[in-house]
Amino acid sequence: MSIKSPQTLVSEALNEVKTITPDEAMKLNSENKCNLIDIRDGVELQKLGAIENSFHIPRGLLEFSIHPESAYVQNNQMDLNKETVLFCAAGGRSALAAKTLKEMGFKNVSHVEGGFGLMVQKGFKIKT
């Protein structure tokens, strides 16, 4: 039996998905050209805070919550025609999640290199 490691899965995902820098994500977000989606879990948000102007969809609920007919998309008036930009704490989960969204049929998906930690270093503001 050959079981892939999480590192192998992330490495494979990185070959298939678009990775953008925090600076690129900030530009897209400031120009209102993306849905910036934080896939970290609730405990991480409580501990470290959330990025301003981002949606929170925990990784475990992503496929269910981001479907165009989902209450989450409809209630939050998320425009799925914009680029979907995912981020997590450091970039591993968001790479896997971006690959899953591509498999669902999303065309315009990327994830942020370095995740939340690097985004904060690069100037993203935390909600208070």
SULNORCOR-V974076 format. One record per pair of residues at least 24 apart in sequence whose ideal C-beta (glycine too) atoms are under 10 Angstrom apart, sorted by the first residue. I is the first residue (numbers start at 1). J is the second residue. D is the distance in Angstrom with one decimal. If there is no record, write none. Layout:
BEGIN
i = (I I)
j = (J J)
d = (D D)
END
This chain:
BEGIN
i = (6 6 6 7 9 9 9 9 10 10 10 10 10 10 10 11 11 12 12 12 13 13 13 13 13 13 13 13 13 13 13 14 14 14 14 14 14 14 14 15 15 16 16 16 16 16 17 17 17 17 17 17 17 17 17 17 17 17 17 18 18 18 18 18 18 18 18 19 19 19 19 19 19 19 19 19 20 20 20 20 20 20 20 21 21 21 21 21 21 22 22 22 22 22 22 22 22 22 22 22 22 22 22 23 23 23 23 23 24 24 24 24 25 25 25 25 25 25 25 25 25 25 25 25 25 25 25 26 26 26 26 26 26 26 28 28 28 28 28 29 29 29 29 29 29 32 32 33 33 33 33 33 34 34 34 34 34 34 34 35 35 35 35 35 35 35 35 35 35 35 35 35 35 36 36 36 36 36 36 36 36 36 37 37 37 37 37 37 37 37 37 37 37 37 37 37 37 38 38 38 38 38 38 38 38 38 39 39 39 39 39 39 39 39 39 39 39 39 39 40 40 40 40 40 40 40 40 41 41 41 44 44 44 45 45 48 48 48 48 48 49 49 49 49 49 49 50 50 50 50 51 51 51 51 51 51 51 51 51 52 52 52 52 52 53 53 53 54 54 54 54 54 54 55 56 57 57 58 59 59 59 59 59 59 59 62 62 62 62 62 62 62 62 62 63 63 63 63 63 66 66 66 66 66 66 67 68 68 80 80 81 82 83 83 83 83 84 84 84 84 85 85 85 85 86 86 86 86 87 87 87 87 87 87 87 87 87 87 88 88 88 88 89 89 89 89 89 90 90 90 90 90 91 91 91 91)
j = (92 93 96 92 92 95 96 99 91 92 93 94 95 96 99 92 95 95 96 99 92 93 94 95 96 97 98 99 100 102 111 91 92 95 96 98 99 111 113 95 99 95 98 99 102 103 86 94 95 96 97 98 99 100 101 102 109 110 111 83 85 98 102 108 109 110 111 91 94 95 98 110 111 112 113 114 83 85 87 110 111 112 113 112 113 114 118 119 122 87 112 113 114 115 116 117 118 119 120 121 122 123 124 112 118 119 122 123 85 110 112 113 51 54 83 85 86 87 110 111 112 113 114 118 119 122 124 51 112 119 122 123 124 125 82 83 85 110 112 53 54 83 85 119 124 79 82 79 82 83 85 108 79 82 83 84 85 108 110 66 73 76 78 79 80 81 82 83 84 85 86 108 109 82 83 84 85 86 87 112 119 124 62 65 66 78 84 85 86 87 88 94 97 98 101 109 111 86 87 88 89 94 112 115 116 119 65 66 86 87 88 89 93 94 96 97 98 111 115 87 88 89 90 93 94 115 116 88 89 93 88 89 116 116 127 89 116 117 120 126 116 120 125 126 127 128 116 126 127 128 87 112 116 119 120 124 125 126 127 124 125 126 127 128 124 125 127 85 87 116 119 124 127 84 127 86 97 93 86 88 93 94 96 97 100 86 93 94 96 97 98 100 101 104 97 100 101 103 104 97 100 101 104 106 109 104 105 106 106 108 108 108 107 108 109 110 108 109 110 111 109 110 111 112 110 111 112 115 111 112 113 114 115 116 117 118 119 124 112 115 116 117 114 115 116 117 118 114 115 116 117 118 115 116 117 118)
d = (7.3 9.6 8.5 8.3 8.8 8.7 6.2 8.6 8.2 4.7 8.5 9.7 5.3 6.3 9.3 9.8 8.8 9.1 9.2 7.8 8.6 9.8 9.2 4.2 5.1 8.6 6.9 4.1 8.7 9.3 8.6 8.6 9.2 5.2 9.5 9.3 8.8 8.8 9.4 9.6 9.3 8.8 8.3 5.5 6.8 9.4 9.0 8.8 5.9 8.9 9.0 4.0 5.3 9.6 8.6 6.5 6.7 6.8 6.1 8.9 9.4 7.4 9.2 8.7 6.9 4.0 7.6 7.8 9.1 7.3 8.5 6.7 6.0 7.8 5.0 9.6 8.9 6.9 9.7 4.8 7.4 6.0 6.8 7.4 5.7 7.9 8.4 9.6 8.0 8.6 5.8 7.2 6.3 8.8 9.5 9.6 5.2 4.5 8.7 7.7 4.0 8.0 6.8 9.9 9.9 9.6 6.1 8.6 8.7 8.3 8.2 9.0 9.4 9.8 9.5 5.4 9.7 7.3 8.0 9.1 4.8 8.9 10.0 9.9 6.9 8.7 8.0 9.8 9.4 7.8 6.8 6.8 6.4 9.9 8.3 6.1 6.3 8.7 10.0 5.9 7.9 9.9 7.5 9.9 8.2 9.1 7.8 9.8 5.8 6.2 9.3 9.9 9.3 5.2 4.2 7.0 4.6 8.6 8.3 8.6 9.2 9.0 5.3 6.8 7.2 9.6 5.5 7.4 5.3 6.8 9.1 9.8 9.9 9.6 9.3 8.8 5.1 8.4 7.2 8.4 9.3 9.0 7.9 9.2 7.5 8.6 6.5 6.8 5.1 7.4 9.8 8.6 8.5 9.9 9.5 9.8 9.5 8.2 6.0 7.7 9.7 9.1 9.9 9.4 7.3 9.6 10.0 9.9 5.6 7.1 5.2 9.4 5.9 5.9 9.4 5.4 9.6 9.0 9.5 8.0 5.4 5.8 10.0 7.8 9.1 8.3 6.6 9.3 9.5 9.5 8.4 6.3 7.8 9.3 9.2 8.2 6.8 8.7 8.2 8.0 8.8 8.4 9.5 3.9 6.4 7.8 9.0 6.8 4.7 9.6 7.7 9.8 7.0 6.3 7.8 5.0 7.2 6.7 7.2 7.2 4.5 7.0 5.2 9.0 9.1 8.5 8.6 9.0 7.8 9.6 9.4 8.5 8.3 9.8 10.0 8.9 9.1 9.9 9.1 7.1 5.3 8.4 8.1 5.9 9.3 8.1 9.6 9.9 9.9 5.6 10.0 7.1 7.5 9.4 8.8 6.4 8.0 9.3 6.6 9.4 9.8 6.9 8.0 7.9 9.9 7.8 10.0 9.9 7.6 8.8 8.0 7.4 9.4 4.6 7.3 6.4 6.3 4.7 7.5 9.3 7.9 5.4 7.1 6.4 7.4 4.6 7.2 9.4 6.5 4.1 9.1 8.7 5.1 6.0 9.8 9.1 6.4 9.3 8.6 5.0 6.9 9.9 9.6 5.0 5.3 6.5 10.0 6.7 4.4 7.7 6.2 8.0 4.6 9.3 9.1 8.1)
END
